[in-house]
């Protein structure tokens, strides 16, 4: 009865790893958005140049 059991504590490293994973996903989405924007701009620019020529 006099013994106290220690409660397992969460490791701070696990939370940091989750944040890193979230950060990588966020970067991937941002890069994809930039690629889509660049592709759309390139397509519009190509149509403008073709119409001039």
C-alpha positions as CSV (number, residue, x, y, z in Angstrom):
1,X,0.0,0.0,0.0
2,X,2.8,2.4,0.8
3,X,4.3,2.0,-2.7
4,X,3.5,4.6,-5.3
5,X,3.6,3.6,-8.9
6,X,5.1,6.2,-11.3
7,X,2.9,7.2,-14.2
8,X,4.5,6.9,-17.6
9,X,5.3,10.3,-18.9
10,X,5.1,11.3,-22.5
11,X,8.4,11.7,-24.2
12,X,8.9,15.2,-25.6
13,X,10.8,13.8,-28.5
14,X,7.6,12.1,-29.8
15,X,5.8,15.5,-30.0
16,X,8.7,17.0,-31.9
17,X,8.7,14.2,-34.5
18,X,4.9,14.8,-35.1
19,X,5.6,18.5,-35.6
20,X,8.4,17.6,-38.1
21,X,6.1,15.4,-40.0
22,X,3.4,18.0,-40.1
23,X,6.0,20.6,-41.3
24,X,7.1,18.3,-44.2
25,X,3.5,17.8,-45.3
26,X,3.0,21.6,-45.2
27,X,6.1,22.1,-47.3
28,X,5.0,19.5,-49.8
29,X,1.6,21.2,-50.2
30,X,3.2,24.6,-50.5
31,X,5.5,23.3,-53.3
32,X,2.7,21.6,-55.1
33,X,0.7,24.9,-55.0
34,X,3.7,26.8,-56.4
35,X,4.1,24.2,-59.1
36,X,0.4,24.5,-60.1
37,X,0.7,28.3,-60.1
38,X,3.9,28.2,-62.2
39,X,2.3,25.7,-64.7
40,X,-0.8,27.9,-65.1
41,X,1.3,31.0,-65.6
42,X,3.5,29.2,-68.2
43,X,0.4,28.0,-70.1
44,X,-1.1,31.5,-70.2
45,X,2.2,33.0,-71.2
46,X,2.5,30.4,-74.0
47,X,-1.0,31.2,-75.3
48,X,-0.1,35.0,-75.3
49,X,3.1,34.4,-77.2
50,X,1.4,32.1,-79.7
51,X,-1.3,34.7,-80.3
52,X,1.3,37.4,-81.0
53,X,3.2,35.2,-83.4
